[in-house]
Amino acid sequence: MDVLAKINEQDYTQAGELQLGFLVGSIKNIGTTEAIVNGVPLAPGEAKGYPFVGKGYQAVAFDPDQSTLRVLEII
């Protein structure tokens, strides 16, 4: 059987994005200051999830802004 999805998981201290067409994603603020995800503040310890909805998502921008974000993306 061919592998159809790829998992990317890493910590970010610089701005980035979940890429266009991702299938599942989550972003958790593991730092000590507020971060920005998709233009919305994300407090330390909070997470934002993007569950599978049957087709790919638009790209989602994030900016740790002096914090650290743990990002999981399935493409």
CHARMM-style PDB file with segment names, atoms N, HN, CA, C and O in Angstrom:
ATOM      1  N   MET     1       0.840  -1.177   0.000  1.00  0.00      PROA
ATOM      2  CA  MET     1       0.000   0.000   0.000  1.00  0.00      PROA
ATOM      3  C   MET     1       0.890   1.248   0.000  1.00  0.00      PROA
ATOM      4  O   MET     1       1.871   1.317   0.741  1.00  0.00      PROA
ATOM      5  N   ASP     2       0.550   2.203  -0.812  1.00  0.00      PROA
ATOM      6  HN  ASP     2      -0.246   2.147  -1.414  1.00  0.00      PROA
ATOM      7  CA  ASP     2       1.282   3.463  -0.865  1.00  0.00      PROA
ATOM      8  C   ASP     2       0.923   4.349   0.328  1.00  0.00      PROA
ATOM      9  O   ASP     2      -0.217   4.356   0.792  1.00  0.00      PROA
ATOM     10  N   VAL     3       1.900   5.084   0.806  1.00  0.00      PROA
ATOM     11  HN  VAL     3       2.826   5.079   0.429  1.00  0.00      PROA
ATOM     12  CA  VAL     3       1.660   6.064   1.860  1.00  0.00      PROA
ATOM     13  C   VAL     3       1.035   7.290   1.212  1.00  0.00      PROA
ATOM     14  O   VAL     3       1.560   7.821   0.233  1.00  0.00      PROA
ATOM     15  N   LEU     4      -0.072   7.732   1.755  1.00  0.00      PROA
ATOM     16  HN  LEU     4      -0.499   7.301   2.551  1.00  0.00      PROA
ATOM     17  CA  LEU     4      -0.796   8.843   1.152  1.00  0.00      PROA
ATOM     18  C   LEU     4      -0.643  10.155   1.902  1.00  0.00      PROA
ATOM     19  O   LEU     4      -0.864  11.219   1.323  1.00  0.00      PROA
ATOM     20  N   ALA     5      -0.274  10.108   3.159  1.00  0.00      PROA
ATOM     21  HN  ALA     5      -0.094   9.243   3.629  1.00  0.00      PROA
ATOM     22  CA  ALA     5      -0.148  11.325   3.957  1.00  0.00      PROA
ATOM     23  C   ALA     5       1.229  11.359   4.613  1.00  0.00      PROA
ATOM     24  O   ALA     5       1.820  10.321   4.912  1.00  0.00      PROA
ATOM     25  N   LYS     6       1.718  12.559   4.828  1.00  0.00      PROA
ATOM     26  HN  LYS     6       1.238  13.402   4.586  1.00  0.00      PROA
ATOM     27  CA  LYS     6       3.020  12.762   5.461  1.00  0.00      PROA
ATOM     28  C   LYS     6       2.819  13.613   6.714  1.00  0.00      PROA
ATOM     29  O   LYS     6       2.093  14.607   6.686  1.00  0.00      PROA
ATOM     30  N   ILE     7       3.464  13.218   7.812  1.00  0.00      PROA
ATOM     31  HN  ILE     7       4.054  12.410   7.834  1.00  0.00      PROA
ATOM     32  CA  ILE     7       3.369  13.959   9.068  1.00  0.00      PROA
ATOM     33  C   ILE     7       4.614  14.817   9.244  1.00  0.00      PROA
ATOM     34  O   ILE     7       5.740  14.329   9.156  1.00  0.00      PROA
ATOM     35  N   ASN     8       4.393  16.099   9.492  1.00  0.00      PROA
ATOM     36  HN  ASN     8       3.478  16.496   9.563  1.00  0.00      PROA
ATOM     37  CA  ASN     8       5.474  17.023   9.834  1.00  0.00      PROA
ATOM     38  C   ASN     8       5.182  17.553  11.233  1.00  0.00      PROA
ATOM     39  O   ASN     8       4.091  18.058  11.493  1.00  0.00      PROA
ATOM     40  N   GLU     9       6.161  17.437  12.139  1.00  0.00      PROA
ATOM     41  HN  GLU     9       7.048  17.026  11.928  1.00  0.00      PROA
ATOM     42  CA  GLU     9       5.994  17.971  13.490  1.00  0.00      PROA
ATOM     43  C   GLU     9       7.295  18.616  13.924  1.00  0.00      PROA
ATOM     44  O   GLU     9       8.353  17.988  13.879  1.00  0.00      PROA
ATOM     45  N   GLN    10       7.218  19.868  14.343  1.00  0.00      PROA
ATOM     46  HN  GLN    10       6.359  20.379  14.379  1.00  0.00      PROA
ATOM     47  CA  GLN    10       8.412  20.564  14.810  1.00  0.00      PROA
ATOM     48  C   GLN    10       8.030  21.792  15.621  1.00  0.00      PROA
ATOM     49  O   GLN    10       6.883  22.238  15.608  1.00  0.00      PROA
ATOM     50  N   ASP    11       9.019  22.327  16.327  1.00  0.00      PROA
ATOM     51  HN  ASP    11       9.951  21.965  16.338  1.00  0.00      PROA
ATOM     52  CA  ASP    11       8.850  23.548  17.101  1.00  0.00      PROA
ATOM     53  C   ASP    11       9.333  24.732  16.277  1.00  0.00      PROA
ATOM     54  O   ASP    11      10.330  24.640  15.561  1.00  0.00      PROA
ATOM     55  N   TYR    12       8.613  25.845  16.387  1.00  0.00      PROA
ATOM     56  HN  TYR    12       7.803  25.919  16.968  1.00  0.00      PROA
ATOM     57  CA  TYR    12       8.956  27.064  15.654  1.00  0.00      PROA
ATOM     58  C   TYR    12       9.168  28.218  16.619  1.00  0.00      PROA
ATOM     59  O   TYR    12       8.405  28.385  17.571  1.00  0.00      PROA
ATOM     60  N   THR    13      10.189  29.005  16.379  1.00  0.00      PROA
ATOM     61  HN  THR    13      10.808  28.869  15.606  1.00  0.00      PROA
ATOM     62  CA  THR    13      10.399  30.263  17.092  1.00  0.00      PROA
ATOM     63  C   THR    13      10.354  31.436  16.118  1.00  0.00      PROA
ATOM     64  O   THR    13      10.509  32.590  16.518  1.00  0.00      PROA
ATOM     65  N   GLN    14      10.143  31.137  14.849  1.00  0.00      PROA
ATOM     66  HN  GLN    14      10.017  30.200  14.524  1.00  0.00      PROA
ATOM     67  CA  GLN    14      10.003  32.147  13.797  1.00  0.00      PROA
ATOM     68  C   GLN    14       8.646  31.959  13.122  1.00  0.00      PROA
ATOM     69  O   GLN    14       8.051  30.886  13.217  1.00  0.00      PROA
ATOM     70  N   ALA    15       8.159  32.985  12.446  1.00  0.00      PROA
ATOM     71  HN  ALA    15       8.642  33.857  12.368  1.00  0.00      PROA
ATOM     72  CA  ALA    15       6.880  32.914  11.751  1.00  0.00      PROA
ATOM     73  C   ALA    15       6.915  31.846  10.662  1.00  0.00      PROA
ATOM     74  O   ALA    15       7.965  31.566  10.083  1.00  0.00      PROA
ATOM     75  N   GLY    16       5.763  31.261  10.397  1.00  0.00      PROA
ATOM     76  HN  GLY    16       4.911  31.488  10.868  1.00  0.00      PROA
ATOM     77  CA  GLY    16       5.642  30.240   9.364  1.00  0.00      PROA
ATOM     78  C   GLY    16       4.185  30.046   9.019  1.00  0.00      PROA
ATOM     79  O   GLY    16       3.348  30.899   9.311  1.00  0.00      PROA
ATOM     80  N   GLU    17       3.880  28.907   8.387  1.00  0.00      PROA
ATOM     81  HN  GLU    17       4.561  28.214   8.149  1.00  0.00      PROA
ATOM     82  CA  GLU    17       2.491  28.616   8.061  1.00  0.00      PROA
ATOM     83  C   GLU    17       2.273  27.127   7.858  1.00  0.00      PROA
ATOM     84  O   GLU    17       3.183  26.396   7.467  1.00  0.00      PROA
ATOM     85  N   LEU    18       1.049  26.694   8.130  1.00  0.00      PROA
ATOM     86  HN  LEU    18       0.310  27.288   8.447  1.00  0.00      PROA
ATOM     87  CA  LEU    18       0.615  25.376   7.713  1.00  0.00      PROA
ATOM     88  C   LEU    18       0.368  25.523   6.211  1.00  0.00      PROA
ATOM     89  O   LEU    18      -0.354  26.426   5.789  1.00  0.00      PROA
ATOM     90  N   GLN    19       0.954  24.652   5.412  1.00  0.00      PROA
ATOM     91  HN  GLN    19       1.541  23.918   5.755  1.00  0.00      PROA
ATOM     92  CA  GLN    19       0.932  24.857   3.972  1.00  0.00      PROA
ATOM     93  C   GLN    19      -0.441  24.613   3.345  1.00  0.00      PROA
ATOM     94  O   GLN    19      -1.254  23.844   3.861  1.00  0.00      PROA
ATOM     95  N   LEU    20      -0.669  25.275   2.243  1.00  0.00      PROA
ATOM     96  HN  LEU    20      -0.009  25.898   1.825  1.00  0.00      PROA
ATOM     97  CA  LEU    20      -1.892  25.139   1.470  1.00  0.00      PROA
ATOM     98  C   LEU    20      -2.165  23.666   1.190  1.00  0.00      PROA
ATOM     99  O   LEU    20      -1.280  22.957   0.710  1.00  0.00      PROA
ATOM    100  N   GLY    21      -3.366  23.202   1.480  1.00  0.00      PROA
ATOM    101  HN  GLY    21      -4.085  23.778   1.869  1.00  0.00      PROA
ATOM    102  CA  GLY    21      -3.765  21.835   1.203  1.00  0.00      PROA
ATOM    103  C   GLY    21      -3.541  20.854   2.346  1.00  0.00      PROA
ATOM    104  O   GLY    21      -3.785  19.660   2.175  1.00  0.00      PROA
ATOM    105  N   PHE    22      -3.080  21.325   3.520  1.00  0.00      PROA
ATOM    106  HN  PHE    22      -2.881  22.295   3.659  1.00  0.00      PROA
ATOM    107  CA  PHE    22      -2.869  20.382   4.622  1.00  0.00      PROA
ATOM    108  C   PHE    22      -4.200  19.736   5.002  1.00  0.00      PROA
ATOM    109  O   PHE    22      -5.258  20.348   4.856  1.00  0.00      PROA
ATOM    110  N   LEU    23      -4.141  18.496   5.491  1.00  0.00      PROA
ATOM    111  HN  LEU    23      -3.282  17.999   5.609  1.00  0.00      PROA
ATOM    112  CA  LEU    23      -5.351  17.730   5.808  1.00  0.00      PROA
ATOM    113  C   LEU    23      -5.757  17.822   7.271  1.00  0.00      PROA
ATOM    114  O   LEU    23      -6.946  17.897   7.583  1.00  0.00      PROA
ATOM    115  N   VAL    24      -4.775  17.817   8.173  1.00  0.00      PROA
ATOM    116  HN  VAL    24      -3.809  17.756   7.920  1.00  0.00      PROA
ATOM    117  CA  VAL    24      -4.996  17.917   9.612  1.00  0.00      PROA
ATOM    118  C   VAL    24      -3.864  18.753  10.176  1.00  0.00      PROA
ATOM    119  O   VAL    24      -2.725  18.633   9.726  1.00  0.00      PROA
ATOM    120  N   GLY    25      -4.157  19.596  11.149  1.00  0.00      PROA
ATOM    121  HN  GLY    25      -5.083  19.693  11.515  1.00  0.00      PROA
ATOM    122  CA  GLY    25      -3.093  20.384  11.754  1.00  0.00      PROA
ATOM    123  C   GLY    25      -3.423  20.766  13.188  1.00  0.00      PROA
ATOM    124  O   GLY    25      -4.585  20.811  13.592  1.00  0.00      PROA
ATOM    125  N   SER    26      -2.374  21.037  13.940  1.00  0.00      PROA
ATOM    126  HN  SER    26      -1.430  21.000  13.612  1.00  0.00      PROA
ATOM    127  CA  SER    26      -2.549  21.588  15.281  1.00  0.00      PROA
ATOM    128  C   SER    26      -1.349  22.453  15.611  1.00  0.00      PROA
ATOM    129  O   SER    26      -0.229  22.204  15.167  1.00  0.00      PROA
ATOM    130  N   ILE    27      -1.620  23.470  16.398  1.00  0.00      PROA
ATOM    131  HN  ILE    27      -2.530  23.672  16.758  1.00  0.00      PROA
ATOM    132  CA  ILE    27      -0.574  24.399  16.831  1.00  0.00      PROA
ATOM    133  C   ILE    27      -0.766  24.633  18.321  1.00  0.00      PROA
ATOM    134  O   ILE    27      -1.838  25.055  18.754  1.00  0.00      PROA
ATOM    135  N   LYS    28       0.276  24.359  19.111  1.00  0.00      PROA
ATOM    136  HN  LYS    28       1.147  24.017  18.760  1.00  0.00      PROA
ATOM    137  CA  LYS    28       0.219  24.581  20.559  1.00  0.00      PROA
ATOM    138  C   LYS    28       1.307  25.554  20.960  1.00  0.00      PROA
ATOM    139  O   LYS    28       2.457  25.432  20.537  1.00  0.00      PROA
ATOM    140  N   ASN    29       0.934  26.515  21.777  1.00  0.00      PROA
ATOM    141  HN  ASN    29       0.000  26.615  22.120  1.00  0.00      PROA
ATOM    142  CA  ASN    29       1.892  27.479  22.303  1.00  0.00      PROA
ATOM    143  C   ASN    29       2.566  26.852  23.523  1.00  0.00      PROA
ATOM    144  O   ASN    29       1.969  26.771  24.596  1.00  0.00      PROA
ATOM    145  N   ILE    30       3.809  26.413  23.349  1.00  0.00      PROA
ATOM    146  HN  ILE    30       4.293  26.479  22.477  1.00  0.00      PROA
ATOM    147  CA  ILE    30       4.544  25.795  24.456  1.00  0.00      PROA
ATOM    148  C   ILE    30       5.510  26.786  25.108  1.00  0.00      PROA
ATOM    149  O   ILE    30       6.304  26.421  25.975  1.00  0.00      PROA
ATOM    150  N   GLY    31       5.427  28.037  24.678  1.00  0.00      PROA
ATOM    151  HN  GLY    31       4.782  28.333  23.973  1.00  0.00      PROA
ATOM    152  CA  GLY    31       6.283  29.077  25.238  1.00  0.00      PROA
ATOM    153  C   GLY    31       5.625  29.777  26.409  1.00  0.00      PROA
ATOM    154  O   GLY    31       4.674  29.270  27.004  1.00  0.00      PROA
ATOM    155  N   THR    32       6.150  30.960  26.731  1.00  0.00      PROA
ATOM    156  HN  THR    32       6.922  31.372  26.247  1.00  0.00      PROA
ATOM    157  CA  THR    32       5.681  31.687  27.911  1.00  0.00      PROA
ATOM    158  C   THR    32       5.002  33.015  27.586  1.00  0.00      PROA
ATOM    159  O   THR    32       4.561  33.722  28.492  1.00  0.00      PROA
ATOM    160  N   THR    33       4.914  33.360  26.295  1.00  0.00      PROA
ATOM    161  HN  THR    33       5.272  32.785  25.559  1.00  0.00      PROA
ATOM    162  CA  THR    33       4.253  34.596  25.897  1.00  0.00      PROA
ATOM    163  C   THR    33       3.207  34.295  24.829  1.00  0.00      PROA
ATOM    164  O   THR    33       3.208  33.220  24.229  1.00  0.00      PROA
ATOM    165  N   GLU    34       2.326  35.248  24.602  1.00  0.00      PROA
ATOM    166  HN  GLU    34       2.326  36.121  25.090  1.00  0.00      PROA
ATOM    167  CA  GLU    34       1.259  35.096  23.617  1.00  0.00      PROA
ATOM    168  C   GLU    34       1.825  35.027  22.202  1.00  0.00      PROA
ATOM    169  O   GLU    34       2.778  35.733  21.872  1.00  0.00      PROA
ATOM    170  N   ALA    35       1.233  34.177  21.374  1.00  0.00      PROA
ATOM    171  HN  ALA    35       0.459  33.603  21.643  1.00  0.00      PROA
ATOM    172  CA  ALA    35       1.594  34.045  19.963  1.00  0.00      PROA
ATOM    173  C   ALA    35       0.371  34.415  19.123  1.00  0.00      PROA
ATOM    174  O   ALA    35      -0.711  34.648  19.664  1.00  0.00      PROA
ATOM    175  N   ILE    36       0.544  34.468  17.810  1.00  0.00      PROA
ATOM    176  HN  ILE    36       1.423  34.278  17.371  1.00  0.00      PROA
ATOM    177  CA  ILE    36      -0.552  34.782  16.892  1.00  0.00      PROA
ATOM    178  C   ILE    36      -0.713  33.620  15.913  1.00  0.00      PROA
ATOM    179  O   ILE    36       0.250  33.202  15.269  1.00  0.00      PROA
ATOM    180  N   VAL    37      -1.950  33.098  15.805  1.00  0.00      PROA
ATOM    181  HN  VAL    37      -2.733  33.437  16.327  1.00  0.00      PROA
ATOM    182  CA  VAL    37      -2.256  32.033  14.853  1.00  0.00      PROA
ATOM    183  C   VAL    37      -3.463  32.478  14.032  1.00  0.00      PROA
ATOM    184  O   VAL    37      -4.537  32.730  14.578  1.00  0.00      PROA
ATOM    185  N   ASN    38      -3.278  32.572  12.725  1.00  0.00      PROA
ATOM    186  HN  ASN    38      -2.405  32.367  12.282  1.00  0.00      PROA
ATOM    187  CA  ASN    38      -4.352  32.979  11.821  1.00  0.00      PROA
ATOM    188  C   ASN    38      -4.951  34.325  12.241  1.00  0.00      PROA
ATOM    189  O   ASN    38      -6.154  34.551  12.113  1.00  0.00      PROA
ATOM    190  N   GLY    39      -4.083  35.216  12.746  1.00  0.00      PROA
ATOM    191  HN  GLY    39      -3.106  35.033  12.850  1.00  0.00      PROA
ATOM    192  CA  GLY    39      -4.511  36.552  13.140  1.00  0.00      PROA
ATOM    193  C   GLY    39      -5.151  36.645  14.511  1.00  0.00      PROA
ATOM    194  O   GLY    39      -5.619  37.716  14.896  1.00  0.00      PROA
ATOM    195  N   VAL    40      -5.183  35.537  15.267  1.00  0.00      PROA
ATOM    196  HN  VAL    40      -4.803  34.667  14.954  1.00  0.00      PROA
ATOM    197  CA  VAL    40      -5.833  35.496  16.570  1.00  0.00      PROA
ATOM    198  C   VAL    40      -4.799  35.161  17.645  1.00  0.00      PROA
ATOM    199  O   VAL    40      -3.973  34.273  17.435  1.00  0.00      PROA
ATOM    200  N   PRO    41      -4.823  35.852  18.801  1.00  0.00      PROA
ATOM    201  CA  PRO    41      -3.875  35.545  19.873  1.00  0.00      PROA
ATOM    202  C   PRO    41      -4.048  34.116  20.397  1.00  0.00      PROA
ATOM    203  O   PRO    41      -5.163  33.606  20.500  1.00  0.00      PROA
ATOM    204  N   LEU    42      -2.924  33.489  20.722  1.00  0.00      PROA
ATOM    205  HN  LEU    42      -2.018  33.903  20.638  1.00  0.00      PROA
ATOM    206  CA  LEU    42      -2.914  32.147  21.310  1.00  0.00      PROA
ATOM    207  C   LEU    42      -2.068  32.222  22.580  1.00  0.00      PROA
ATOM    208  O   LEU    42      -0.851  32.398  22.515  1.00  0.00      PROA
ATOM    209  N   ALA    43      -2.720  32.087  23.729  1.00  0.00      PROA
ATOM    210  HN  ALA    43      -3.708  31.944  23.782  1.00  0.00      PROA
ATOM    211  CA  ALA    43      -2.055  32.216  25.031  1.00  0.00      PROA
ATOM    212  C   ALA    43      -1.141  31.023  25.297  1.00  0.00      PROA
ATOM    213  O   ALA    43      -1.336  29.955  24.718  1.00  0.00      PROA
ATOM    214  N   PRO    44      -0.147  31.192  26.166  1.00  0.00      PROA
ATOM    215  CA  PRO    44       0.709  30.071  26.556  1.00  0.00      PROA
ATOM    216  C   PRO    44      -0.132  28.898  27.068  1.00  0.00      PROA
ATOM    217  O   PRO    44      -1.056  29.089  27.859  1.00  0.00      PROA
ATOM    218  N   GLY    45       0.192  27.688  26.615  1.00  0.00      PROA
ATOM    219  HN  GLY    45       0.943  27.533  25.973  1.00  0.00      PROA
ATOM    220  CA  GLY    45      -0.524  26.491  27.021  1.00  0.00      PROA
ATOM    221  C   GLY    45      -1.746  26.167  26.184  1.00  0.00      PROA
ATOM    222  O   GLY    45      -2.261  25.051  26.254  1.00  0.00      PROA
ATOM    223  N   GLU    46      -2.223  27.121  25.391  1.00  0.00      PROA
ATOM    224  HN  GLU    46      -1.805  28.027  25.334  1.00  0.00      PROA
ATOM    225  CA  GLU    46      -3.385  26.876  24.547  1.00  0.00      PROA
ATOM    226  C   GLU    46      -2.987  26.231  23.230  1.00  0.00      PROA
ATOM    227  O   GLU    46      -1.846  26.345  22.782  1.00  0.00      PROA
ATOM    228  N   ALA    47      -3.960  25.545  22.613  1.00  0.00      PROA
ATOM    229  HN  ALA    47      -4.887  25.453  22.977  1.00  0.00      PROA
ATOM    230  CA  ALA    47      -3.729  24.897  21.317  1.00  0.00      PROA
ATOM    231  C   ALA    47      -4.889  25.204  20.385  1.00  0.00      PROA
ATOM    232  O   ALA    47      -6.005  25.479  20.825  1.00  0.00      PROA
ATOM    233  N   LYS    48      -4.608  25.153  19.106  1.00  0.00      PROA
ATOM    234  HN  LYS    48      -3.701  24.929  18.748  1.00  0.00      PROA
ATOM    235  CA  LYS    48      -5.601  25.355  18.051  1.00  0.00      PROA
ATOM    236  C   LYS    48      -5.541  24.145  17.143  1.00  0.00      PROA
ATOM    237  O   LYS    48      -4.458  23.760  16.704  1.00  0.00      PROA
ATOM    238  N   GLY    49      -6.697  23.529  16.847  1.00  0.00      PROA
ATOM    239  HN  GLY    49      -7.577  23.842  17.204  1.00  0.00      PROA
ATOM    240  CA  GLY    49      -6.715  22.339  16.010  1.00  0.00      PROA
ATOM    241  C   GLY    49      -7.508  22.534  14.737  1.00  0.00      PROA
ATOM    242  O   GLY    49      -8.488  23.278  14.702  1.00  0.00      PROA
ATOM    243  N   TYR    50      -7.072  21.859  13.703  1.00  0.00      PROA
ATOM    244  HN  TYR    50      -6.276  21.254  13.732  1.00  0.00      PROA
ATOM    245  CA  TYR    50      -7.746  21.863  12.412  1.00  0.00      PROA
ATOM    246  C   TYR    50      -7.979  20.401  12.034  1.00  0.00      PROA
ATOM    247  O   TYR    50      -7.092  19.769  11.461  1.00  0.00      PROA
ATOM    248  N   PRO    51      -9.167  19.849  12.345  1.00  0.00      PROA
ATOM    249  CA  PRO    51      -9.438  18.429  12.100  1.00  0.00      PROA
ATOM    250  C   PRO    51      -9.681  18.137  10.628  1.00  0.00      PROA
ATOM    251  O   PRO    51      -9.901  19.051   9.833  1.00  0.00      PROA
ATOM    252  N   PHE    52      -9.642  16.871  10.273  1.00  0.00      PROA
ATOM    253  HN  PHE    52      -9.463  16.129  10.919  1.00  0.00      PROA
ATOM    254  CA  PHE    52      -9.914  16.462   8.901  1.00  0.00      PROA
ATOM    255  C   PHE    52     -11.364  16.793   8.554  1.00  0.00      PROA
ATOM    256  O   PHE    52     -12.285  16.429   9.285  1.00  0.00      PROA
ATOM    257  N   VAL    53     -11.556  17.487   7.430  1.00  0.00      PROA
ATOM    258  HN  VAL    53     -10.808  17.783   6.836  1.00  0.00      PROA
ATOM    259  CA  VAL    53     -12.905  17.885   6.999  1.00  0.00      PROA
ATOM    260  C   VAL    53     -13.249  17.366   5.606  1.00  0.00      PROA
ATOM    261  O   VAL    53     -14.260  17.767   5.029  1.00  0.00      PROA
ATOM    262  N   GLY    54     -12.426  16.488   5.069  1.00  0.00      PROA
ATOM    263  HN  GLY    54     -11.605  16.163   5.538  1.00  0.00      PROA
ATOM    264  CA  GLY    54     -12.737  15.890   3.778  1.00  0.00      PROA
ATOM    265  C   GLY    54     -11.980  16.471   2.604  1.00  0.00      PROA
ATOM    266  O   GLY    54     -11.941  15.864   1.533  1.00  0.00      PROA
ATOM    267  N   LYS    55     -11.379  17.630   2.783  1.00  0.00      PROA
ATOM    268  HN  LYS    55     -11.410  18.123   3.652  1.00  0.00      PROA
ATOM    269  CA  LYS    55     -10.515  18.210   1.750  1.00  0.00      PROA
ATOM    270  C   LYS    55      -9.512  19.136   2.421  1.00  0.00      PROA
ATOM    271  O   LYS    55      -9.642  19.453   3.604  1.00  0.00      PROA
ATOM    272  N   GLY    56      -8.519  19.565   1.666  1.00  0.00      PROA
ATOM    273  HN  GLY    56      -8.414  19.308   0.706  1.00  0.00      PROA
ATOM    274  CA  GLY    56      -7.438  20.368   2.231  1.00  0.00      PROA
ATOM    275  C   GLY    56      -7.867  21.764   2.657  1.00  0.00      PROA
ATOM    276  O   GLY    56      -8.829  22.330   2.137  1.00  0.00      PROA
ATOM    277  N   TYR    57      -7.124  22.300   3.618  1.00  0.00      PROA
ATOM    278  HN  TYR    57      -6.343  21.841   4.040  1.00  0.00      PROA
ATOM    279  CA  TYR    57      -7.335  23.664   4.116  1.00  0.00      PROA
ATOM    280  C   TYR    57      -6.536  24.684   3.318  1.00  0.00      PROA
ATOM    281  O   TYR    57      -5.579  24.342   2.623  1.00  0.00      PROA
ATOM    282  N   GLN    58      -6.949  25.945   3.431  1.00  0.00      PROA
ATOM    283  HN  GLN    58      -7.727  26.222   3.996  1.00  0.00      PROA
ATOM    284  CA  GLN    58      -6.129  27.058   2.985  1.00  0.00      PROA
ATOM    285  C   GLN    58      -4.920  27.145   3.926  1.00  0.00      PROA
ATOM    286  O   GLN    58      -4.954  26.594   5.026  1.00  0.00      PROA
ATOM    287  N   ALA    59      -3.874  27.819   3.508  1.00  0.00      PROA
ATOM    288  HN  ALA    59      -3.847  28.267   2.614  1.00  0.00      PROA
ATOM    289  CA  ALA    59      -2.702  28.011   4.372  1.00  0.00      PROA
ATOM    290  C   ALA    59      -3.104  28.797   5.625  1.00  0.00      PROA
ATOM    291  O   ALA    59      -3.956  29.684   5.567  1.00  0.00      PROA
ATOM    292  N   VAL    60      -2.480  28.458   6.753  1.00  0.00      PROA
ATOM    293  HN  VAL    60      -1.788  27.738   6.800  1.00  0.00      PROA
ATOM    294  CA  VAL    60      -2.745  29.135   8.028  1.00  0.00      PROA
ATOM    295  C   VAL    60      -1.423  29.688   8.546  1.00  0.00      PROA
ATOM    296  O   VAL    60      -0.496  28.934   8.843  1.00  0.00      PROA
ATOM    297  N   ALA    61      -1.347  31.012   8.650  1.00  0.00      PROA
ATOM    298  HN  ALA    61      -2.100  31.624   8.408  1.00  0.00      PROA
ATOM    299  CA  ALA    61      -0.117  31.665   9.114  1.00  0.00      PROA
ATOM    300  C   ALA    61      -0.047  31.663  10.637  1.00  0.00      PROA
ATOM    301  O   ALA    61      -1.068  31.725  11.322  1.00  0.00      PROA
ATOM    302  N   PHE    62       1.192  31.589  11.156  1.00  0.00      PROA
ATOM    303  HN  PHE    62       2.022  31.539  10.599  1.00  0.00      PROA
ATOM    304  CA  PHE    62       1.405  31.690  12.594  1.00  0.00      PROA
ATOM    305  C   PHE    62       2.685  32.474  12.862  1.00  0.00      PROA
ATOM    306  O   PHE    62       3.615  32.475  12.056  1.00  0.00      PROA
ATOM    307  N   ASP    63       2.708  33.140  14.015  1.00  0.00      PROA
ATOM    308  HN  ASP    63       1.952  33.138  14.670  1.00  0.00      PROA
ATOM    309  CA  ASP    63       3.874  33.919  14.428  1.00  0.00      PROA
ATOM    310  C   ASP    63       4.079  33.725  15.931  1.00  0.00      PROA
ATOM    311  O   ASP    63       3.279  34.210  16.731  1.00  0.00      PROA
ATOM    312  N   PRO    64       5.144  33.019  16.320  1.00  0.00      PROA
ATOM    313  CA  PRO    64       5.398  32.798  17.751  1.00  0.00      PROA
ATOM    314  C   PRO    64       5.609  34.092  18.539  1.00  0.00      PROA
ATOM    315  O   PRO    64       5.294  34.151  19.728  1.00  0.00      PROA
ATOM    316  N   ASP    65       6.141  35.128  17.882  1.00  0.00      PROA
ATOM    317  HN  ASP    65       6.397  35.080  16.917  1.00  0.00      PROA
ATOM    318  CA  ASP    65       6.341  36.434  18.528  1.00  0.00      PROA
ATOM    319  C   ASP    65       6.970  36.289  19.914  1.00  0.00      PROA
ATOM    320  O   ASP    65       6.334  36.620  20.915  1.00  0.00      PROA
ATOM    321  N   GLN    66       8.198  35.805  19.984  1.00  0.00      PROA
ATOM    322  HN  GLN    66       8.714  35.537  19.171  1.00  0.00      PROA
ATOM    323  CA  GLN    66       8.990  35.607  21.202  1.00  0.00      PROA
ATOM    324  C   GLN    66       8.520  34.427  22.051  1.00  0.00      PROA
ATOM    325  O   GLN    66       8.909  34.312  23.213  1.00  0.00      PROA
ATOM    326  N   SER    67       7.696  33.555  21.489  1.00  0.00      PROA
ATOM    327  HN  SER    67       7.381  33.648  20.544  1.00  0.00      PROA
ATOM    328  CA  SER    67       7.279  32.340  22.166  1.00  0.00      PROA
ATOM    329  C   SER    67       7.760  31.152  21.335  1.00  0.00      PROA
ATOM    330  O   SER    67       8.587  31.324  20.439  1.00  0.00      PROA
ATOM    331  N   THR    68       7.262  29.965  21.615  1.00  0.00      PROA
ATOM    332  HN  THR    68       6.590  29.825  22.343  1.00  0.00      PROA
ATOM    333  CA  THR    68       7.581  28.761  20.841  1.00  0.00      PROA
ATOM    334  C   THR    68       6.279  28.042  20.529  1.00  0.00      PROA
ATOM    335  O   THR    68       5.449  27.833  21.413  1.00  0.00      PROA
ATOM    336  N   LEU    69       6.106  27.667  19.281  1.00  0.00      PROA
ATOM    337  HN  LEU    69       6.781  27.837  18.563  1.00  0.00      PROA
ATOM    338  CA  LEU    69       4.915  26.935  18.862  1.00  0.00      PROA
ATOM    339  C   LEU    69       5.302  25.530  18.433  1.00  0.00      PROA
ATOM    340  O   LEU    69       6.249  25.347  17.669  1.00  0.00      PROA
ATOM    341  N   ARG    70       4.569  24.537  18.925  1.00  0.00      PROA
ATOM    342  HN  ARG    70       3.799  24.685  19.545  1.00  0.00      PROA
ATOM    343  CA  ARG    70       4.741  23.152  18.468  1.00  0.00      PROA
ATOM    344  C   ARG    70       3.655  22.926  17.419  1.00  0.00      PROA
ATOM    345  O   ARG    70       2.462  23.033  17.700  1.00  0.00      PROA
ATOM    346  N   VAL    71       4.103  22.609  16.196  1.00  0.00      PROA
ATOM    347  HN  VAL    71       5.073  22.522  15.967  1.00  0.00      PROA
ATOM    348  CA  VAL    71       3.193  22.526  15.054  1.00  0.00      PROA
ATOM    349  C   VAL    71       3.196  21.091  14.510  1.00  0.00      PROA
ATOM    350  O   VAL    71       4.250  20.507  14.259  1.00  0.00      PROA
ATOM    351  N   LEU    72       1.996  20.545  14.338  1.00  0.00      PROA
ATOM    352  HN  LEU    72       1.140  21.019  14.541  1.00  0.00      PROA
ATOM    353  CA  LEU    72       1.789  19.252  13.715  1.00  0.00      PROA
ATOM    354  C   LEU    72       0.974  19.481  12.457  1.00  0.00      PROA
ATOM    355  O   LEU    72      -0.063  20.143  12.488  1.00  0.00      PROA
ATOM    356  N   GLU    73       1.445  18.933  11.358  1.00  0.00      PROA
ATOM    357  HN  GLU    73       2.288  18.394  11.332  1.00  0.00      PROA
ATOM    358  CA  GLU    73       0.773  19.123  10.075  1.00  0.00      PROA
ATOM    359  C   GLU    73       0.779  17.787   9.333  1.00  0.00      PROA
ATOM    360  O   GLU    73       1.820  17.143   9.203  1.00  0.00      PROA
ATOM    361  N   ILE    74      -0.385  17.382   8.853  1.00  0.00      PROA
ATOM    362  HN  ILE    74      -1.231  17.904   8.959  1.00  0.00      PROA
ATOM    363  CA  ILE    74      -0.481  16.193   8.010  1.00  0.00      PROA
ATOM    364  C   ILE    74      -0.872  16.660   6.622  1.00  0.00      PROA
ATOM    365  O   ILE    74      -1.906  17.298   6.423  1.00  0.00      PROA
ATOM    366  N   ILE    75      -0.003  16.317   5.655  1.00  0.00      PROA
ATOM    367  HN  ILE    75       0.836  15.798   5.817  1.00  0.00      PROA
ATOM    368  CA  ILE    75      -0.232  16.759   4.269  1.00  0.00      PROA
ATOM    369  C   ILE    75      -0.432  15.570   3.366  1.00  0.00      PROA
ATOM    370  OT1 ILE    75      -0.638  15.736   2.164  1.00  0.00      PROA
TER     371      ILE     75
END
